[in-house]
C-alpha cells in the first residue's frame, strides 16, 4: 500500500451516502462537490493512498463514522454534464470541466460514531487550525494534519 502522505475529513449526509453504503460498494466516486476550495483540495492535494475520516453530517449525531482511503487522482465529475442531475452545471464543458471528484475506498467502520461534541471537547488537542471546529466552516472536504489524525483516531 502507498504510504499515506496526507489526511482528509470528508462529509456526507448519511441519508444520502453513509459509511455503510461505502462498505457495501467498497469504492465510490465522491461526486457533487460544488465548492471551489473543496474542489481544489481534491485536485491539488489528494493523492492515492491518503487517509480519509468519513464524517456523517446533517444528522441527529454528526461525527466521524469510519475510515476510507483516496483511491484515484482527481478527474471530471460526470454529474456536471447531466442535465437531469442535481449537480448539473450548464457553464461547465467536457473540454473545460469545472468540477472534479476522487474515488474513495472503504477501509473500516468505527464501533461507534465519534460525535462532534466529543471532537469539540478536544479542541485544545486539535489546535485552532482544525477546520471542522472552526466557526463558519461548512466545507465538505477538509484537510487534517497528521497530529490531528492521531488525536481523532485515539477517540475511537
Secondary structure, 3 states (H helix, E strand, C coil): CCCCCCEEEEEEECCCCCHHHHHHHCEEECCCCCCHHHHHHHHHHCCCCCEEEEEEECCCCCEEEEEEEECCCCEECHHHHCCCCCCCCCCCCCCCCCCEECEEEEEEEEEEEEEHHHHHHCHHHHCCCCHHHCCCCCCCEEEECHHHHHHHHHCC
